Amino acid sequence: MGWLFWAVLFVILLGPCIYGTWKITYGGTFPLLRIGTGAVGAAMGAGLISMAVNGVLQHRYKKQRIAERKKVKKRKQRA
């Protein structure tokens, strides 16, 4: 799921990153360099966003597991 999420984000960010790179570079810059720089920026942005989302999801899953363990302990103590 993580790599698929990253790939979707990469595709979404690719256009805006290439456009942004095209706007901030000089007119005589080789077009392939602009596209490559935009692609690298999109890959880094997708990586940062997917890392943050993955961290939040892992934290939520950990809290859920801890709550389930507490419920199981309470059930064992009552029995």
ABEGO torsion letter per residue (X at the ends): XAAAAAAAAAAAAAAAAAAAAAAABBAABBAAAAAAAAAAAAAAAAAAAAAAAAAAAAAAAAAAAAAAAAAAAAAAAAX
